[in-house]
Amino acid sequence: MTTPLTIGRVEAYLHDRLERGPVHLTLIDPDKSPGAAAARIARGAVDLGSDVILLGGSTGISRDVMGAAAEAIKAAVDVPVVIFPEGATSLTPKADAVLFMSLLNSRNLDLVIRTHARAAPAVRKMGLEAIPLGYLVIAPGMRVGEVGQVDAVPRDDPEAAAGYALAAELLGMRLVYLEAGSGAPAPVPAPMVQAVRSALSVPLIVGGGIRSGDDARALLEAGAQLLVTGTITEEEGLGSGFRAILEEVRRARDA
């Protein structure tokens, strides 16, 4: 007889950090920054105050590439290393957890549930902690919107976003992620973040298009609890823009 699913170590860590204030997650693409390069970015990000390292981004990341990055990062930092998956082939037991996420507004049922059904036995066999998450793409959606075959939620329709998010919570998902898309010209609008946050009792993640301290401040003030940044480190490294985002996270914690 198996026991019911319980919150694992990484999810408990997130909740512990959230009790102190907002959380920052650095997204690293191991295809663009493999192995030692990923570890250098992670070490610098954590030294600046980032709380979690996400691994993902490209399509078709191999298990070997993902595993090498996870192993190198875990040797360099003490924070959780979590897979931001694009498919079952990128799973590796060398990470601490995987965001087991359903793409809520995809037209492709593979990305809503079918891929999850195929991947679930591998996740269990690897001993990966699975964190159930509702993933919602907001216009413009960028590449993830195209690959994910989504009906992107319009930026001026916060009620629709709140409806999707609440449905995810009622279905048992323990995190909700609003995604504007990697490289988006602007983040998810603050009024939409506020509407979604007011509808939820589970933590809210926001990512895509966050390039400045001003962007981060607006999202945090609207109710975002976890911020994900990735493109800025690819384009600018751990420079002034990244540091300004981390400073806003620290300021919100101290408020």
N, C-alpha and C positions, 0 to 999 in steps of 0.2 A: 504493500500500500504506500502510495506516495503522499507526501505532505503538501498542503496548499502553497502556492507561490507566496513568498515573503519579500520584503524589501532587502536587497543585498547591500554589500559593503559600500559600493560606489554610490548607490542611491542614498544610503544613510549619510554618507559624507556630504552629498549635495544638500540634504536637508539641514545638516549641522551648519554648513557654511551659510545657507539662506537665513538661518536664525540670526546671523551676525549682519546680514545685509546682502546686497546684490552680489552675484557670482559672475566671473568672467571665464570664458572658454576660448582657447586659441585653436583654430582649425588649421591643420597642416596637411597638405596634399603630398603623400609619400612618393607619388610619381614625379612631382616637380622638385621635391626636397627629400631624397631617399636617405635612409640609414643615418649616417653621422650628421648630415646636413639637417635632417629633421631634429636630431638630438640637440644641435646647437641652437636652433630656433626655440625649441621647447625650454632649454635651460635659460635662455635670455628672457623668454616670456614669463616664466615662473619667477625669476629673479625680480621682475617688474611687478609681480603681484597676480598673474593669471592663476586660476584655481584648477583648471582641467585642461588636458590636451585632447582634442578631437583629431582623429585620423580619417581622412576621406577627401572627397572633392572630385577627382577625375572618375570617368567611367572606365571600367575594365581593369581596375587595380588588382594585381595578382595577389594570391595569398602569401607568396614568398616576399614580395615587396612590402606588403602591409606588415608581415611578421617581422621583417628586418627593422622597419621603422619603429614598431612597438618595442622591440627588444632594446634598441639603441636608446630610445627615449626613457624607458623605465630604468636603464642604467644611469641616466643623467639626472632625473628628477624624481621627487617622491609623491607627486600628485597623480591622480588616476589618468590612465590612458584609455580612451573610449573610442570605439569604431563608429564612425558616421557612415553607414554602409551605402553602397550603390548596388549591391547584389551579394548573393551567397558566396561567390568566389573570392570575395575580399575578406572573409572572416578568418581570424587567426586566434588560437588559444593564447597567444603571447600578449594580447591586450587584456585589460581588466574587465571591460564590459562592452556591450554593443547597444546602441540606441535601436530598439526593436520598434521601428516606426512605420506607421501606415500613412501613405500619401493620401490624405483625406479627399482631396478634390481632383484626383486623377480619373480619367476616363478608362484607364487600363486596370482591370481587376487584379492583374499580376502585382501591381504596385500598391494595391489596397490590402490584399490578403493572400493571393495565391503563392507569391514568392515566399512569404512568411511561412506558409504551410510546408513548402519544400525545405526551407532553411532551418526550421525549428528543431528537427532532430540533430542537425550538426551543431547548433548552438548548445543544446543540452549535452551532447557528447563532449564538446570542447570544454565544458564547464564555464562558459562565458556567462557573466551576469547580464540578463536581458532587461532593459529598462523600457517599458511600454510607453510609446510616445505618439501623439497625433501631430502629423506634419502637414501644415497648411501653407500653400504657395499663394502669395499676394502679388498682384501685378506690379512690375512687369514680368516677374518670374525668371527672366533670363534663361540660361541654358537648362536649369533644372525644370523650368516650366515646359520647355520643348521636349526634353528627354522623358519627363514624367507625364506627358500628354495631359496636362492639367487644364481645367477651366479655372483660370486664375481669378481669385476674388478681386473685384475692382477696388481701387484704393479709396473710393468714396462710398463704400458700402460696409461700414463697420458692423452693422447688424448681421450681415451674412457671415462675417468672420466670427462674430460672437456665437452664432448658432452652430457653426462647425465645431468651434472649440468646446462648447458646452456638450455637444453630442459626443465628442471624443472622451470627455471626462465621464459622462454617464455610461459609456461603453467600457469604462475601467482603465483608460489610459491615464498614466500618472504624471505626465508632462505634456504640454502643448507648445509647439514651435511655430511661430509666424516667420515665414521666409520670403524676403523680397527677391532673393536670387543673388548668387555670387556675382559681384561686379555691378550690381544695380546702381543706377544714378542717384538714388535716394533710398533711405531706409523705409520700413513700414511706417505709415503715417501715425503720429502720436495719438490722434483721436481714435484710431482703430485699436491701437494698443490699449488705450484706456477702456474702451468698450469691452474688449476681450477680457482684460484683467478683472473688470467688475462682474463678469459672468462666471468666473472660475473660482474654484477653491484649490486647484492644483497649480504648481508653479508654471510660470510663463517664460518661455525662451523667445528671444527675438534675434534674428540675424539677417545679413544681406544689406549692403550699401552703407554700413557704418564706417565712416572714414575720419571722424573728428570727435573732439571732446564735446562740441555742441550737439552733434548727432546723438552721442551717448547720453548726454544730460537730458535731452528731450525725451528719449525713450524711457530712461529710468524714472523721470518725473511722471511719465504717463502710466507707469506700473510694470514695466519690464523687470523681471527678477533675475534673469540670466541673459547675458549678452554674448553673442558669438561673433568673432572677427576672424577673417581669413585672408581675403584679397589684399587688405592693406599691408599685411606682412609680406606677401608675395611681391607687391609693387614697390613698397617703401622700406621693407625690413622692419626692425623694431625701433623706428625713428620717432619723430615728434608726434605724428598722428596717433600711432599706437600708444605711446606714453600718455598722451592727453586723454585717450579713452580709459586707460587704467586709472588715471588720476580722478576721473569722474566717478568710476566705480568706488574708489577709496573714499571720495568725498561723500557719496551717498551712504556708505557704511557708517561714516562718522556722524552723519546728520542726526 
